[in-house]
């Protein structure tokens, strides 16, 4: 079963603690280069807190799929459920199952922030008897193929933090290996008919951003993405408070 999601995050512009500017920095262009919003983002090959982006996205799914329909941050229009079951050094944000949302969240100052610009999960088994690997195809290959077919069509991705663009989104695509999760069986009523309530296999693909911790204050994160062939569009704004 495929579940697409998009999440938008806006972060603070260049902060004094992030870089030491050289004395010969004379032009606005050079200043912007040194203080662009990508300095707020862990690069694609980073291992924040000892894990790769791919591993963090697997953890994100294990967190999200363990929450029932009524409490799911994904289905919450206001951000009231954003902090549910959050632990560890990374705070997870979500998109929507399609459409727009504006959410207000409070995120601790010492937390990195992980969110998908647009993503999808293919999990197994499913009630559909035709949802099976082809002869000679492994389960991992089958799930990868389905997830990639959706994400390959993603277009018009954008992320801004505090009104400044986060660039090079196409460099942040992270397909996972085969992993396992245990989903709340209630999710068959609202999100994923393939959830069994017991341990099952999955593969994820998508575009993800992990932000470094934000300084105290108010921040606005906005993200947008679409898959035109499926008529799928997500447009999300987070109003973030960091104590």
Number of C-alpha atoms within 10 A of each C-alpha: 22 19 15 26 25 32 32 31 32 24 30 21 20 18 14 9 7 11 11 9 12 9 6 7 11 9 9 9 10 13 14 12 12 18 19 18 24 22 18 23 19 18 16 16 10 13 14 16 11 9 11 14 25 20 15 21 27 22 15 19 21 16 18 21 22 18 19 18 19 12 13 20 24 23 18 19 15 14 21 15 17 22 15 14 11 12 11 8 14 22 21 27 22 26 31 23 17 17 15 16 20 17 18 15 17 16 20 17 14 16 18 22 20 24 24 27 31 29 28 24 25 25 26 20 18 16 12 10 7 8 13 15 14 11 6 7 10 12 19 18 15 16 26 21 15 18 26 19 11 19 21 11 12 21 16 11 20 20 25 22 24 17 16 19 18 21 15 11 16 12 13 19 20 19 22 21 17 16 18 18 21 17 24 17 19 19 21 16 11 12 19 20 18 20 25 20 16 11 13 16 16 24 28 28 30 27 24 25 28 25 24 18 20 23 17 15 11 15 20 20 23 24 26 24 26 25 19 12 10 10 8 16 22 24 21 25 23 27 19 22 18 17 13
